[in-house]
Amino acid sequence: MSDAITNRHAGTVALPEAGEGVYLQFDVNAFEQLETAFSAQEDHIAHIMKGMVQMKVSVFAKVLSATLKGETSKVMPYGLKWEELTDRVMDALCLAIHGRTAAEQKEVEIEEINKRMMDRLQGIEAHPQAAAILSLMSAGQPVPEQDSNPEKSAA
C-alpha cells in the first residue's frame, strides 16, 4: 500500500475513489460499533476478516458504516475491485491493531513462524532422542515406553 494512501500516525487509509477527503479508520467508536453489530460472534474481528475475504456484502456494509469517514454519494465498492477495497479495509484494521499494513503484518507473522521452526529444528538436532520420538509420532508409529526410573534399569 502506498504511503500516500496510508497515514500511519493517524491510522487511516485514504479512499479517494469514494470522494475527496474520504478515508477508513478503525477508531474506538468503529470497534465499538462492530463489536455490537457482530456480538453474536465469539471473535468478531476474525468474523469480520473472514467475511471480508469471502466478499460478504453485509459485512462490508457494516464495516464501512463504522469506519468510513468523510462525505460520499458513491456506492461501494466505489469503482474499486472488491479485492482492492478489502485490501484497504484490512490495512486500516492492521494499522489500528498492529501499527502496520496488512502486508507488513503478514511478513512479521511469516518471520515469527520461520523463527519458531528454526528454534524447533535446532532443539530437535540438540536432542536426537526427541527427534526420533517425533519422527515415529509423525509417521503414526507407536512410541516405545521408556522406564521413568533410570536406577531401576541400571540394576
N, C-alpha and C positions, 0 to 999 in steps of 0.2 A: 504494500500500500504506500502510496506517495506521501511524503511528509507534508505536501501542500494540502492533502485531504485530511491527514491526521494531525491533531493538535494534542500532543502527549500531555502537556501541562494541564490543559483543561479537560482532558479525557474525552475529546469529541472527535467525530468523524464527519467531515463535510458531506453533504448530499446535494450538490448544486443542481443536479438533474431535477430535483423536486422544486427548486426555486432558489432565488438569491438569498444567501444567508441561512439556508436550511441545513441542519446538522442533526446527528444522532448522538445521544448522551445517556448513559446509564447512570443517573444520579440516584440519590436516596429515594426521591419520590417515585422514580421509574421502578426501582427494585420493589418498593412497597406495593405499587400498583400491580406489578406482575406476580408478586407473591400472593396477593389477594385473588387475582384472576386465575391463577393456577394452584389454588390452595388444596385442591383435591389430589394433587400430585405429591408424592413423597419428597422428590427432589425437583423443585420447579425449574431450577437452572438447567439441569440435564434434560428435562422435558422440553424446555424452550429450544435448547440446542438441537435436540433430535427433531423437533417439529420444523425448525428452520431448514435443516439438511433435507428433510423429507418434503419440503416445499408446501407445508400445510398453511393455507391462506389464513385460516382462523388464528394461528399462532402469529404469523406475520402481522396481521391486523392489530392484535393486542400489543405486540412488542413495539410496533411503530406508533401506536397510540400513546404508549408510555414514554418512548424515547425520542420521538421526532420533535425537534424544536424549530420554531420559525413558521412562517405562513406558507402554505402551499394550496394550490387549487388543482394540482395534478393528482392522478390516480396511480396507486402503486402498480407496478414496480418503477414508475417514474421514468420510463424509457430505458431502463436498465434491463439486462437479462436477470432472471431470478437469482442465478448464481452470484452475480455481481452484487446484488442487493444483500444476499446472505453474507457475502464476504464483508461488506461494510458493517452490517449489524454485529457479526462475530468480532470484528476488530473493535468496535465500540465496547462490547461486552468484556473482551480480554483487556482492553485498556483500563476499564473500571476495576476489574478484579486483580490483574497482574501487572498493570503498568506497561504492557507491551501489546503489540498487534497479535492477531491470531497466528500468523505465520511465524512470528518471533517466539510465541509461546510454544508452538509445535516444535521448533528447533530446540528450545530449552528442555522440553519433555523428552525428545529423542536423545539428547546428550545425557540426561539423567538415566534413561533406560540403558544406554550404552555403558555408562559408568557402572551401574549395578551389575550388568552382565560381566564386565571385565573383573569387577570385585569378586563375583561368584566364581568365575573361571580361575582366578588366581587362588582363591580359597580352596577350590577343588584340587588344583595342582599341588597345593601345600599339604593336602590330606588325601592321599591315594585311597585309603580305605573308604572314606566318604564318597569319593568319586566312583568306586566300584559299586557301592550300595545304590547310589543314584542311577548308575548305568543299568543295574538289574531292575530297579523300580521302573525306569522309563521303558524298559523292554517288556514289562509286565511279568517279570520273573519273581519268584518268591525270594525274599531276603533271608538268608540263614540267620537263625537266632544266635546271639552271642551270649556267653556267660557273663553276667554282670558282676561276678565275684572273681577277679583275677587270681587271688590267693588260692582259691579252691582248684582252679585249673592248673596251677603250678604244682600242686601236691601230687 
